[in-house]
């Protein structure tokens, strides 16, 4: 799954730690999400969408193999 | 979130209220009681010589673990500095689940092979030592798997 989390985060001037604090997860989780190494649970995906004020589909898109 | 940070501390606070001092005092107190009980049992049931000294040593050796267990039982993790609010959603939880699942499969394999060898060779061994060995293998296996997953995906 591909995502545009780094762009959304940088647009809002948030550090990885600040985003992690807003989501209630570890900074490593944000790093792994941005690198596409971790697919979030549905509740976490909804929290991300709420933080950035967008839809989940705006943040995550299926990768080429999916 | 800022307000909630004000009552956070390194050792946290108890689930039922009070400051860190109460939590630490309660944990140490309960730990001392449990360790004293364990030491007395060990001294009475196991020690062949000098039961008081053996029981005392056993109690002292188990004290850090019993205090830690009571602290973990009493602490409200939301009051710990640096603790994530939703650890289950964090990737560390995902790594933990995968490492634990793989370690469980390995443990079944090790126990199966061990049981077969013991049955075929009619070997006998101390049950306590065998169980301790199984625990060590399980912990080591989990640690190696967690570390390798973290290194590959972290």
Backbone of each chain as ProteinMPNN parsed JSONL, in Angstrom:
{"seq_chain_A": "XXXXXXXXXXXXXXXXXXXXXXXXXXXXXXXXXXXXXXXXXXXXXXXXXXXXXXXXXXXXXXXXXX", "coords_chain_A": {"N_chain_A": [[0.848, -1.191, 0.0], [0.543, 2.176, -0.852], [1.334, 5.502, 0.342], [0.61, 8.918, 1.233], [1.561, 10.125, 3.46], [3.986, 11.452, 4.386], [3.968, 13.861, 2.899], [1.538, 15.085, 3.677], [2.063, 15.381, 6.395], [4.335, 17.064, 6.433], [3.284, 19.282, 5.166], [1.677, 20.275, 7.14], [3.484, 21.039, 8.973], [4.386, 19.292, 10.909], [6.396, 17.331, 13.078], [7.757, 13.972, 13.046], [7.585, 12.918, 15.607], [5.716, 14.638, 16.774], [3.426, 14.038, 15.301], [3.175, 11.374, 16.005], [2.596, 11.663, 18.74], [0.112, 12.923, 18.563], [-1.369, 10.881, 17.479], [-1.134, 8.96, 19.368], [0.704, 6.905, 19.283], [3.92, 5.184, 18.847], [6.963, 6.87, 17.779], [8.4, 5.341, 16.014], [6.394, 3.927, 14.78], [5.19, 5.844, 13.126], [7.345, 6.351, 11.432], [7.611, 3.838, 10.173], [5.101, 3.65, 8.965], [5.235, 5.753, 7.111], [7.267, 4.86, 5.468], [5.996, 2.82, 4.281], [6.096, 0.319, 5.324], [4.423, -0.666, 7.155], [1.114, -1.432, 7.466], [-1.57, 0.38, 8.601], [-3.942, -0.27, 11.286], [-7.545, -0.259, 10.926], [-8.839, 1.555, 12.789], [-6.608, 3.189, 13.399], [-6.023, 4.259, 10.902], [-8.33, 5.781, 10.501], [-7.936, 7.627, 12.531], [-5.671, 8.944, 11.58], [-6.727, 10.103, 9.275], [-8.519, 11.841, 10.471], [-6.796, 13.549, 11.863], [-5.487, 14.828, 9.736], [-7.591, 15.895, 8.439], [-8.871, 14.747, 6.196], [-9.916, 12.186, 3.791], [-9.587, 8.623, 4.239], [-8.881, 7.401, 1.856], [-7.544, 9.436, 0.623], [-5.14, 9.429, 1.841], [-4.089, 6.841, 1.727], [-3.315, 4.534, -0.853], [-3.944, 1.723, -2.98], [-1.17, -0.409, -3.713], [0.859, -1.183, -6.659], [0.907, -3.981, -7.007], [-1.406, -4.751, -5.823]], "CA_chain_A": [[0.0, 0.0, 0.0], [1.303, 3.431, -0.911], [0.68, 6.553, 1.12], [1.148, 10.273, 1.09], [1.679, 10.656, 4.825], [5.05, 12.462, 4.578], [3.562, 15.146, 2.325], [0.516, 15.675, 4.564], [2.7, 15.76, 7.671], [5.209, 18.225, 6.221], [2.416, 20.426, 4.857], [1.152, 20.828, 8.4], [4.618, 21.421, 9.821], [4.491, 18.386, 12.063], [7.512, 16.378, 13.111], [7.267, 12.593, 13.212], [7.234, 12.736, 17.019], [4.466, 15.374, 17.041], [2.327, 13.253, 14.736], [3.034, 10.176, 16.85], [1.902, 12.08, 19.976], [-1.298, 13.172, 18.23], [-2.028, 9.591, 17.207], [-1.005, 8.083, 20.551], [1.549, 5.748, 18.949], [5.344, 5.489, 18.936], [7.541, 7.533, 16.592], [8.783, 4.275, 15.087], [5.192, 3.581, 14.009], [5.047, 6.849, 12.074], [8.435, 6.109, 10.471], [7.281, 2.637, 9.391], [3.943, 3.979, 8.12], [5.67, 6.601, 5.999], [8.077, 4.054, 4.557], [5.137, 1.809, 3.678], [6.432, -1.002, 5.871], [3.401, -1.039, 8.14], [-0.243, -1.037, 7.119], [-2.233, 0.663, 9.883], [-5.269, -0.842, 11.545], [-8.598, 0.67, 10.476], [-8.981, 2.687, 13.723], [-5.475, 4.11, 13.272], [-6.2, 4.953, 9.621], [-9.345, 6.814, 10.725], [-7.326, 8.698, 13.348], [-4.8, 9.709, 10.679], [-7.59, 10.928, 8.413], [-9.079, 12.911, 11.3], [-5.717, 14.502, 12.15], [-5.181, 15.616, 8.541], [-8.83, 16.46, 7.891], [-9.139, 14.236, 4.847], [-10.449, 10.827, 3.804], [-8.542, 7.582, 4.273], [-8.436, 7.171, 0.471], [-6.596, 10.486, 0.227], [-3.851, 9.125, 2.465], [-3.584, 5.523, 1.33], [-3.784, 4.005, -2.144], [-3.405, 0.375, -3.176], [0.056, -0.46, -4.502], [0.736, -1.743, -8.009], [0.649, -5.43, -6.969], [-2.717, -5.004, -5.233]], "C_chain_A": [[0.891, 1.251, 0.0], [0.573, 4.504, -0.116], [1.355, 7.898, 0.9], [1.271, 10.942, 2.46], [2.793, 11.703, 4.964], [4.642, 13.832, 4.057], [2.541, 15.85, 3.223], [1.154, 16.181, 5.86], [3.54, 17.024, 7.501], [4.39, 19.472, 5.894], [1.899, 21.099, 6.127], [2.252, 21.172, 9.391], [4.786, 20.546, 11.047], [5.759, 17.54, 11.953], [6.922, 14.974, 13.262], [6.834, 12.349, 14.653], [5.91, 13.435, 17.342], [3.266, 14.603, 16.491], [2.078, 11.996, 15.573], [2.278, 10.515, 18.137], [0.413, 12.316, 19.712], [-2.066, 11.867, 18.033], [-2.009, 8.664, 18.42], [-0.215, 6.817, 20.259], [3.016, 6.15, 19.066], [5.839, 6.174, 17.657], [7.942, 6.504, 15.548], [7.594, 3.869, 14.212], [5.001, 4.55, 12.853], [6.115, 6.633, 11.003], [8.073, 4.932, 9.568], [6.077, 2.874, 8.475], [4.393, 4.758, 6.895], [6.503, 5.828, 4.987], [7.262, 2.961, 3.868], [5.419, 0.409, 4.18], [5.385, -1.504, 6.848], [2.05, -0.521, 7.663], [-1.021, -0.809, 8.412], [-3.535, -0.102, 10.041], [-6.307, 0.194, 11.089], [-8.798, 1.826, 11.466], [-7.836, 3.694, 13.602], [-5.573, 4.904, 11.965], [-7.254, 6.062, 9.758], [-8.778, 7.968, 11.548], [-6.427, 9.576, 12.485], [-5.632, 10.649, 9.812], [-8.169, 12.096, 9.199], [-8.031, 13.992, 11.572], [-5.471, 15.414, 10.948], [-6.428, 16.199, 7.889], [-9.109, 16.008, 6.474], [-9.737, 12.829, 4.952], [-9.29, 9.83, 3.824], [-7.982, 7.355, 2.868], [-7.48, 8.251, -0.018], [-5.193, 10.168, 0.746], [-3.24, 7.841, 1.928], [-4.18, 5.1, -0.016], [-3.189, 2.613, -2.329], [-2.142, 0.42, -4.038], [-0.179, -1.146, -5.832], [0.352, -3.218, -7.978], [-0.724, -5.759, -6.422], [-3.797, -4.683, -6.255]], "O_chain_A": [[1.857, 1.351, 0.757], [-0.641, 4.434, 0.079], [2.497, 7.991, 0.45], [1.106, 12.154, 2.597], [2.577, 12.738, 5.593], [4.929, 14.85, 4.686], [2.656, 17.045, 3.497], [0.828, 17.262, 6.35], [3.469, 17.942, 8.318], [4.749, 20.581, 6.291], [1.711, 22.315, 6.179], [1.971, 21.554, 10.527], [5.264, 20.995, 12.089], [6.135, 17.096, 10.869], [5.74, 14.813, 13.566], [5.844, 11.661, 14.903], [5.085, 12.903, 18.085], [2.22, 14.525, 17.135], [0.935, 11.608, 15.817], [1.42, 9.748, 18.575], [-0.437, 11.958, 20.527], [-3.244, 11.762, 18.371], [-2.775, 7.703, 18.488], [-0.424, 5.784, 20.894], [3.328, 7.307, 19.35], [5.219, 6.071, 16.599], [7.841, 6.754, 14.347], [7.767, 3.511, 13.046], [4.69, 4.139, 11.735], [5.828, 6.721, 9.809], [8.211, 5.014, 8.348], [6.032, 2.367, 7.353], [3.982, 4.459, 5.773], [6.452, 6.108, 3.79], [7.763, 2.263, 2.986], [5.033, -0.575, 3.549], [5.456, -2.641, 7.314], [1.866, 0.683, 7.48], [-1.121, -1.718, 9.236], [-4.15, -0.525, 9.062], [-5.987, 1.366, 10.893], [-8.916, 2.974, 11.036], [-8.055, 4.902, 13.691], [-5.242, 6.089, 11.932], [-7.093, 7.148, 9.202], [-9.093, 9.133, 11.304], [-6.414, 10.798, 12.632], [-5.297, 11.821, 9.636], [-8.298, 13.203, 8.676], [-8.325, 15.186, 11.522], [-5.271, 16.619, 11.107], [-6.331, 16.918, 6.895], [-9.538, 16.804, 5.64], [-10.026, 12.342, 6.045], [-8.16, 10.164, 3.467], [-6.781, 7.145, 2.694], [-6.703, 8.03, -0.946], [-4.192, 10.585, 0.163], [-2.032, 7.759, 1.701], [-5.369, 5.28, -0.279], [-2.069, 2.348, -1.892], [-2.062, 1.201, -4.986], [-1.276, -1.631, -6.106], [-0.43, -3.672, -8.813], [-1.179, -6.898, -6.529], [-4.985, -4.827, -5.963]]}, "seq_chain_B": "XXXXXXXXXXXXXXXXXXXXXXXXXXXXXXXXXXXXXXXXXXXXXXXXXXXXXXXXXXXXXXXXXXXXXXXXXXXXXXXXXXXXXXXXXXXXXXXXXXXXXXXXXXXXXXXXXXXXXXXXXXXXXXXXXXXXXXXXXXXXXXXXXXXXXXXXXX", "coords_chain_B": {"N_chain_B": [[-4.178, 17.525, 26.2], [-1.861, 18.693, 27.197], [-2.567, 19.218, 29.815], [-2.815, 16.662, 30.827], [-0.216, 15.84, 30.87], [0.865, 16.979, 33.08], [0.5, 15.403, 35.335], [2.035, 13.268, 34.864], [4.726, 11.033, 35.44], [8.024, 9.632, 35.96], [7.811, 7.148, 37.237], [5.126, 6.896, 37.354], [1.649, 6.777, 38.474], [-0.605, 5.267, 40.848], [-3.377, 3.096, 39.954], [-5.566, 3.613, 41.514], [-5.261, 6.179, 42.414], [-3.335, 8.758, 44.178], [0.16, 9.65, 44.742], [3.404, 9.164, 43.063], [5.083, 8.259, 45.123], [3.424, 6.841, 46.851], [2.671, 4.747, 45.191], [5.16, 3.486, 44.703], [5.895, 2.837, 47.31], [3.824, 1.09, 48.036], [4.178, -0.938, 46.145], [6.749, -1.879, 46.811], [6.296, -2.651, 49.447], [4.333, -4.721, 49.186], [5.843, -6.388, 47.576], [7.936, -7.085, 49.317], [6.508, -8.52, 51.244], [5.533, -10.695, 49.72], [7.956, -11.805, 48.791], [9.086, -12.49, 51.227], [7.326, -14.461, 52.038], [7.71, -16.343, 49.97], [10.41, -16.889, 50.401], [10.295, -18.024, 52.96], [8.79, -20.322, 52.443], [10.518, -21.629, 50.64], [12.745, -21.978, 52.282], [11.682, -23.686, 54.233], [10.689, -25.926, 52.836], [12.605, -26.738, 50.926], [15.341, -26.233, 51.585], [18.13, -27.941, 52.865], [20.07, -27.49, 54.778], [20.68, -24.844, 57.139], [18.09, -23.332, 57.016], [16.988, -20.796, 57.532], [18.873, -18.9, 56.643], [19.049, -19.655, 53.933], [16.391, -19.261, 53.119], [16.211, -16.507, 53.548], [18.101, -15.525, 51.731], [16.918, -16.418, 49.35], [14.569, -14.949, 49.419], [15.588, -12.321, 49.222], [16.747, -12.448, 46.714], [14.518, -12.741, 45.075], [13.216, -10.394, 45.444], [13.508, -7.957, 43.752], [12.09, -8.812, 41.462], [9.494, -9.412, 42.45], [8.703, -6.922, 43.459], [8.687, -5.476, 41.081], [6.675, -6.799, 39.679], [4.408, -6.189, 41.217], [4.43, -3.399, 40.965], [3.939, -3.162, 38.2], [1.39, -4.193, 38.19], [-0.085, -2.387, 39.736], [0.314, 0.152, 38.592], [-0.934, 2.957, 36.746], [-0.783, 3.105, 33.457], [-1.159, 5.291, 31.864], [-0.181, 7.402, 33.227], [2.501, 7.385, 32.983], [5.569, 8.786, 32.017], [6.353, 9.294, 28.644], [5.078, 7.018, 27.783], [3.213, 5.46, 25.232], [-0.099, 6.3, 24.135], [-1.736, 4.492, 22.874], [-0.676, 1.618, 22.701], [-1.26, -0.76, 21.375], [-1.805, -0.083, 18.778], [0.587, 0.596, 17.803], [3.632, -0.074, 15.981], [5.395, -1.688, 17.312], [3.832, -3.397, 18.796], [2.769, -4.923, 16.772], [5.102, -6.168, 15.826], [5.676, -7.609, 18.132], [3.511, -9.409, 18.259], [3.955, -10.938, 15.937], [6.504, -12.026, 16.46], [5.956, -13.485, 18.785], [4.09, -15.315, 17.849], [5.617, -16.768, 15.991], [7.573, -17.755, 17.709], [6.053, -19.416, 19.312], [5.361, -21.453, 17.518], [7.931, -22.454, 17.023], [8.488, -23.369, 19.572], [6.652, -25.442, 19.902], [7.719, -27.202, 18.037], [10.3, -27.687, 19.118], [9.609, -28.837, 21.594], [8.204, -31.071, 20.682], [10.187, -32.483, 19.25], [11.98, -32.885, 21.348], [10.398, -34.443, 23.107], [10.083, -36.725, 21.546], [12.746, -37.629, 21.33], [13.327, -38.137, 24.043], [11.484, -40.16, 24.507], [12.272, -42.21, 22.746], [14.916, -42.755, 23.495], [14.687, -43.333, 26.109], [15.55, -41.607, 28.076], [15.963, -39.897, 31.196], [15.066, -36.978, 33.028], [15.357, -34.136, 35.201], [12.321, -32.689, 36.006], [11.857, -30.019, 36.708], [14.197, -28.774, 35.78], [13.987, -29.265, 33.034], [11.639, -27.86, 32.385], [12.48, -25.282, 33.047], [14.449, -25.015, 31.112], [12.871, -25.053, 28.809], [11.506, -22.642, 29.13], [13.653, -20.832, 28.959], [14.513, -21.307, 26.323], [12.209, -20.501, 24.938], [12.068, -17.763, 25.609], [14.517, -16.814, 24.604], [14.235, -17.444, 21.902], [12.025, -15.853, 21.226], [13.167, -13.302, 21.702], [15.24, -13.2, 19.783], [13.78, -13.433, 17.416], [12.094, -11.156, 17.555], [14.024, -9.131, 17.508], [15.168, -9.58, 14.983], [13.002, -9.11, 13.259], [12.517, -6.435, 13.851], [14.917, -5.31, 12.986], [14.805, -5.837, 10.279], [12.521, -4.47, 9.447], [12.371, -2.069, 10.735]], "CA_chain_B": [[-2.981, 16.683, 26.312], [-0.906, 19.376, 28.061], [-2.981, 19.041, 31.208], [-2.562, 15.295, 31.268], [1.223, 15.665, 31.059], [1.27, 17.51, 34.374], [0.526, 14.389, 36.38], [2.855, 12.143, 34.439], [6.041, 10.979, 36.07], [8.838, 8.504, 35.502], [7.303, 5.903, 37.823], [3.682, 6.876, 37.219], [0.791, 6.809, 39.657], [-1.411, 4.052, 40.999], [-4.691, 3.13, 39.315], [-6.572, 4.101, 42.455], [-4.915, 7.516, 42.855], [-2.124, 8.925, 44.977], [1.349, 10.035, 43.991], [4.387, 8.117, 42.773], [5.636, 7.718, 46.367], [2.476, 5.828, 47.332], [2.764, 3.597, 44.288], [6.429, 2.785, 44.951], [5.825, 2.262, 48.658], [2.904, -0.046, 48.009], [4.806, -2.006, 45.362], [7.853, -2.442, 47.595], [5.706, -3.33, 50.606], [3.734, -5.987, 48.738], [6.95, -7.214, 47.1], [8.635, -7.617, 50.493], [5.642, -9.546, 51.845], [5.514, -11.89, 48.854], [9.294, -12.403, 48.812], [9.264, -13.117, 52.543], [6.551, -15.699, 51.995], [8.401, -17.284, 49.084], [11.64, -17.283, 51.083], [9.931, -18.928, 54.06], [8.411, -21.602, 51.819], [11.718, -22.261, 50.098], [13.568, -22.403, 53.422], [11.051, -24.807, 54.943], [10.433, -27.1, 51.992], [13.697, -27.151, 50.039], [16.688, -26.146, 52.173], [18.553, -29.062, 53.714], [20.824, -26.904, 55.896], [20.504, -23.407, 57.377], [16.869, -22.893, 56.311], [16.722, -19.354, 57.692], [19.774, -18.184, 55.734], [18.647, -19.977, 52.555], [15.122, -18.57, 52.879], [16.496, -15.071, 53.479], [18.757, -15.275, 50.435], [15.916, -16.614, 48.306], [13.67, -13.797, 49.477], [16.281, -11.141, 48.699], [16.943, -12.624, 45.258], [13.25, -12.573, 44.348], [12.617, -9.094, 45.784], [13.318, -7.046, 42.601], [11.041, -9.316, 40.563], [8.161, -9.276, 43.056], [8.372, -5.483, 43.487], [8.374, -5.102, 39.699], [5.363, -7.364, 39.315], [3.362, -5.393, 41.883], [4.407, -2.072, 40.329], [3.258, -3.311, 36.905], [-0.018, -4.471, 38.466], [-0.751, -1.224, 40.324], [0.519, 1.433, 37.909], [-1.798, 3.404, 35.658], [0.246, 3.396, 32.459], [-1.398, 6.604, 31.266], [0.531, 8.409, 34.009], [3.941, 7.19, 32.793], [6.188, 9.668, 31.027], [6.874, 8.636, 27.446], [4.281, 5.852, 27.387], [2.265, 5.788, 24.173], [-1.48, 6.154, 24.615], [-2.366, 3.325, 22.25], [0.441, 0.737, 22.308], [-1.702, -1.834, 20.478], [-1.79, 0.401, 17.395], [1.978, 0.87, 17.427], [4.252, -1.157, 15.224], [6.061, -2.594, 18.249], [2.849, -4.416, 19.136], [2.702, -5.77, 15.578], [6.317, -7.0, 15.873], [5.535, -8.527, 19.265], [2.575, -10.484, 17.877], [4.602, -11.822, 14.958], [7.59, -12.762, 17.123], [5.348, -14.439, 19.714], [3.47, -16.367, 17.05], [6.684, -17.612, 15.446], [8.231, -18.437, 18.834], [5.152, -20.485, 19.738], [5.546, -22.559, 16.564], [9.255, -23.032, 17.313], [8.415, -24.073, 20.855], [5.969, -26.71, 19.637], [8.689, -28.043, 17.335], [11.347, -28.08, 20.073], [9.017, -29.754, 22.567], [7.894, -32.308, 19.969], [11.442, -33.199, 19.001], [12.49, -33.296, 22.664], [9.58, -35.55, 23.611], [10.414, -37.904, 20.735], [14.079, -38.102, 21.734], [13.225, -38.714, 25.388], [10.727, -41.412, 24.434], [13.037, -43.239, 22.051], [16.16, -43.101, 24.204], [14.336, -43.61, 27.511], [16.309, -40.716, 28.957], [15.187, -39.253, 32.254], [15.628, -35.678, 33.401], [14.633, -33.414, 36.236], [11.216, -31.94, 35.383], [12.084, -28.591, 36.95], [15.25, -28.292, 34.865], [13.463, -29.299, 31.66], [10.707, -26.735, 32.226], [13.29, -24.057, 33.027], [15.069, -24.975, 29.79], [11.834, -24.67, 27.831], [11.268, -21.199, 29.292], [14.822, -20.11, 28.425], [14.461, -21.43, 24.858], [11.096, -19.669, 24.456], [12.425, -16.346, 25.753], [15.611, -16.512, 23.675], [13.672, -17.506, 20.558], [11.224, -14.642, 21.046], [14.059, -12.137, 21.628], [15.933, -13.214, 18.494], [12.807, -13.161, 16.348], [11.683, -9.752, 17.657], [15.153, -8.314, 17.067], [15.364, -9.714, 13.534], [11.883, -8.416, 12.606], [12.748, -5.003, 14.039], [16.049, -4.913, 12.152], [14.402, -5.906, 8.87], [11.409, -3.579, 9.107], [12.408, -0.84, 11.535]], "C_chain_B": [[-1.941, 17.322, 27.243], [-1.245, 19.163, 29.531], [-2.646, 17.653, 31.712], [-1.081, 15.058, 31.522], [1.66, 16.083, 32.456], [1.327, 16.434, 35.449], [1.304, 13.153, 35.95], [4.205, 12.188, 35.138], [6.756, 9.727, 35.593], [8.284, 7.177, 35.994], [5.787, 5.807, 37.763], [2.948, 6.95, 38.554], [-0.083, 5.569, 39.678], [-2.769, 4.218, 40.32], [-5.74, 3.765, 40.213], [-6.214, 5.462, 43.033], [-3.674, 7.554, 43.725], [-0.93, 9.243, 44.104], [2.282, 8.876, 43.734], [4.947, 7.466, 44.045], [4.737, 6.613, 46.92], [2.588, 4.556, 46.497], [4.036, 2.788, 44.572], [6.405, 2.108, 46.319], [4.961, 1.013, 48.697], [3.529, -1.235, 47.263], [5.911, -2.681, 46.159], [7.298, -3.216, 48.793], [5.126, -4.692, 50.242], [4.825, -6.945, 48.26], [7.701, -7.848, 48.257], [7.817, -8.744, 51.134], [5.67, -10.841, 51.032], [6.876, -12.59, 48.869], [9.557, -13.094, 50.145], [8.528, -14.45, 52.594], [7.225, -16.757, 51.148], [9.675, -17.799, 49.746], [11.36, -18.273, 52.192], [9.566, -20.308, 53.512], [9.631, -22.357, 51.326], [12.59, -22.792, 51.236], [13.007, -23.637, 54.107], [11.008, -26.083, 54.097], [11.657, -27.627, 51.251], [15.044, -27.229, 50.751], [16.977, -27.344, 53.085], [19.268, -28.541, 54.966], [20.554, -25.4, 55.969], [19.263, -22.854, 56.658], [16.606, -21.393, 56.416], [17.57, -18.552, 56.7], [19.367, -18.399, 54.271], [17.352, -19.24, 52.191], [15.32, -17.074, 52.727], [17.126, -14.709, 52.128], [17.757, -15.394, 49.281], [14.972, -15.409, 48.249], [14.313, -12.554, 48.888], [16.445, -11.234, 47.185], [15.651, -12.381, 44.475], [12.642, -11.182, 44.533], [12.466, -8.144, 44.574], [12.175, -7.495, 41.683], [9.654, -9.114, 41.172], [7.732, -7.812, 43.136], [7.959, -5.017, 42.091], [7.007, -5.59, 39.277], [4.248, -6.531, 39.951], [3.268, -3.991, 41.299], [3.637, -2.142, 38.997], [1.76, -3.528, 37.101], [-0.752, -3.205, 38.921], [-0.704, 0.027, 39.444], [-0.554, 1.694, 36.84], [-0.865, 3.88, 34.55], [0.044, 4.743, 31.752], [-0.634, 7.703, 32.005], [2.051, 8.257, 33.88], [4.463, 8.134, 31.72], [6.674, 8.848, 29.841], [6.076, 7.424, 27.004], [3.295, 6.265, 26.286], [0.844, 5.504, 24.653], [-2.143, 4.9, 24.069], [-1.285, 2.354, 21.773], [0.017, -0.352, 21.33], [-1.671, -1.393, 19.009], [-0.373, 0.65, 16.903], [2.601, -0.34, 16.754], [4.963, -2.151, 16.143], [5.122, -3.727, 18.668], [2.711, -5.43, 18.003], [3.915, -6.704, 15.546], [6.198, -8.045, 16.975], [4.645, -9.711, 18.877], [3.234, -11.47, 16.916], [5.702, -12.657, 15.602], [7.018, -13.829, 18.055], [4.731, -15.612, 18.958], [4.53, -17.331, 16.511], [7.37, -18.402, 16.566], [7.362, -19.592, 19.339], [5.294, -21.705, 18.823], [6.88, -23.257, 16.814], [9.213, -23.877, 18.582], [7.713, -25.424, 20.703], [6.931, -27.702, 18.986], [9.744, -28.576, 18.303], [10.798, -29.104, 21.072], [8.693, -31.105, 21.917], [9.131, -33.138, 19.732], [12.02, -33.722, 20.323], [11.728, -34.487, 23.218], [9.886, -36.841, 22.859], [11.756, -38.493, 21.173], [14.016, -38.767, 23.107], [12.506, -40.067, 25.355], [11.566, -42.534, 23.831], [14.256, -43.694, 22.839], [15.911, -43.469, 25.664], [15.196, -42.808, 28.487], [15.389, -40.189, 30.061], [15.865, -37.934, 32.622], [14.756, -35.05, 34.473], [13.569, -32.524, 35.584], [11.419, -30.43, 35.535], [13.113, -28.016, 35.995], [14.751, -28.242, 33.427], [12.525, -28.11, 31.426], [11.447, -25.405, 32.186], [13.96, -23.904, 31.668], [14.087, -24.547, 28.715], [11.567, -23.165, 27.905], [12.422, -20.393, 28.695], [14.809, -20.132, 26.892], [13.374, -20.503, 24.298], [11.462, -18.186, 24.509], [13.508, -15.948, 24.749], [15.086, -16.483, 22.237], [12.867, -16.239, 20.258], [12.121, -13.416, 20.859], [14.75, -12.064, 20.263], [14.97, -12.864, 17.364], [12.356, -11.693, 16.362], [12.779, -8.845, 17.106], [15.305, -8.383, 15.554], [14.235, -9.02, 12.755], [12.103, -6.896, 12.673], [13.863, -4.512, 13.116], [15.637, -4.872, 10.671], [13.391, -4.824, 8.502], [11.451, -2.223, 9.806], [13.041, 0.333, 10.801]], "O_chain_B": [[-1.236, 16.628, 27.975], [-0.37, 18.96, 30.372], [-2.246, 17.473, 32.862], [-0.719, 14.175, 32.301], [2.68, 15.618, 32.965], [2.122, 16.54, 36.382], [1.237, 12.111, 36.603], [4.751, 13.262, 35.392], [6.177, 8.877, 34.916], [8.283, 6.191, 35.258], [5.216, 4.764, 38.082], [3.549, 7.156, 39.609], [-0.276, 4.908, 38.658], [-3.25, 5.336, 40.135], [-6.69, 4.381, 39.73], [-6.794, 5.871, 44.038], [-3.041, 6.529, 43.981], [-0.99, 9.123, 42.88], [2.004, 7.743, 44.126], [5.251, 6.273, 44.054], [5.218, 5.585, 47.396], [2.598, 3.444, 47.025], [3.992, 1.561, 44.67], [6.835, 0.965, 46.47], [5.32, 0.01, 49.312], [3.421, -2.382, 47.696], [6.004, -3.908, 46.183], [7.776, -4.305, 49.112], [5.396, -5.691, 50.908], [4.755, -8.151, 48.5], [8.066, -9.022, 48.19], [8.358, -9.782, 51.514], [5.811, -11.934, 51.581], [6.946, -13.816, 48.951], [10.177, -14.157, 50.187], [9.038, -15.437, 53.122], [7.309, -17.921, 51.54], [9.988, -18.987, 49.669], [12.09, -19.25, 52.359], [9.983, -21.331, 54.053], [9.773, -23.558, 51.556], [13.107, -23.907, 51.168], [13.755, -24.527, 54.513], [11.261, -27.18, 54.596], [11.747, -28.824, 50.975], [15.803, -28.177, 50.547], [16.176, -27.701, 53.949], [19.097, -29.073, 56.063], [20.236, -24.771, 54.959], [19.388, -21.995, 55.785], [16.06, -20.791, 55.492], [17.075, -17.658, 56.014], [19.342, -17.459, 53.477], [17.23, -18.672, 51.105], [14.683, -16.439, 51.886], [16.743, -13.735, 51.48], [17.753, -14.578, 48.359], [14.628, -14.921, 47.172], [13.673, -11.813, 48.143], [16.304, -10.244, 46.467], [15.684, -11.878, 43.352], [11.672, -10.831, 43.862], [11.389, -7.578, 44.389], [11.397, -6.677, 41.194], [8.734, -8.687, 40.475], [6.566, -7.484, 42.916], [7.001, -4.259, 41.939], [6.266, -4.88, 38.597], [3.259, -6.208, 39.293], [2.174, -3.446, 41.151], [2.795, -1.29, 38.711], [0.954, -3.099, 36.276], [-1.9, -2.978, 38.54], [-1.59, 0.876, 39.539], [-1.006, 0.787, 36.142], [-0.229, 4.927, 34.675], [0.964, 5.266, 31.123], [-0.457, 8.803, 31.48], [2.802, 8.926, 34.59], [3.87, 8.264, 30.649], [7.333, 7.823, 30.018], [6.363, 6.852, 25.953], [2.625, 7.292, 26.397], [0.608, 4.604, 25.459], [-3.009, 4.314, 24.719], [-1.008, 2.275, 20.577], [0.834, -0.823, 20.538], [-1.53, -2.22, 18.108], [-0.159, 0.89, 15.715], [2.158, -1.474, 16.935], [5.116, -3.322, 15.793], [5.552, -4.863, 18.869], [2.556, -6.629, 18.236], [3.773, -7.895, 15.269], [6.564, -9.206, 16.792], [4.984, -10.866, 19.134], [3.089, -12.684, 17.061], [5.822, -13.851, 15.328], [7.531, -14.947, 18.111], [4.84, -16.762, 19.383], [4.363, -18.549, 16.567], [7.706, -19.573, 16.391], [7.885, -20.629, 19.748], [5.341, -22.842, 19.292], [6.96, -24.485, 16.818], [9.815, -24.948, 18.658], [8.126, -26.42, 21.296], [6.956, -28.882, 19.334], [10.045, -29.77, 18.307], [11.445, -30.112, 21.357], [8.885, -32.155, 22.53], [9.14, -34.344, 19.976], [12.488, -34.858, 20.4], [12.327, -35.429, 23.737], [9.942, -37.918, 23.454], [11.883, -39.703, 21.361], [14.588, -39.839, 23.308], [12.869, -40.995, 26.077], [11.575, -43.659, 24.332], [14.59, -44.879, 22.85], [16.834, -43.874, 26.37], [15.524, -43.275, 29.577], [14.181, -40.058, 29.865], [17.086, -37.803, 32.534], [13.582, -35.387, 34.629], [13.881, -31.707, 34.717], [11.18, -29.665, 34.601], [12.939, -26.919, 35.464], [15.046, -27.302, 32.689], [12.607, -27.438, 30.398], [11.105, -24.513, 31.409], [14.035, -22.799, 31.129], [14.427, -23.773, 27.821], [11.42, -22.499, 26.88], [12.2, -19.395, 28.009], [15.06, -19.116, 26.245], [13.594, -19.806, 23.307], [11.196, -17.442, 23.565], [13.433, -14.889, 24.125], [15.45, -15.605, 21.454], [13.002, -15.635, 19.194], [11.879, -12.591, 19.978], [14.833, -10.993, 19.661], [15.307, -12.093, 16.466], [12.248, -11.063, 15.31], [12.511, -7.916, 16.344], [15.544, -7.363, 14.907], [14.483, -8.414, 11.713], [11.904, -6.177, 11.694], [13.766, -3.43, 12.535], [16.062, -3.996, 9.917], [13.399, -4.318, 7.38], [10.655, -1.336, 9.499], [13.137, 1.428, 11.354]]}, "name": "protein", "num_of_chains": 2, "seq": "XXXXXXXXXXXXXXXXXXXXXXXXXXXXXXXXXXXXXXXXXXXXXXXXXXXXXXXXXXXXXXXXXXXXXXXXXXXXXXXXXXXXXXXXXXXXXXXXXXXXXXXXXXXXXXXXXXXXXXXXXXXXXXXXXXXXXXXXXXXXXXXXXXXXXXXXXXXXXXXXXXXXXXXXXXXXXXXXXXXXXXXXXXXXXXXXXXXXXXXXXXXXXXXXXXXXXXXXXXXX"}
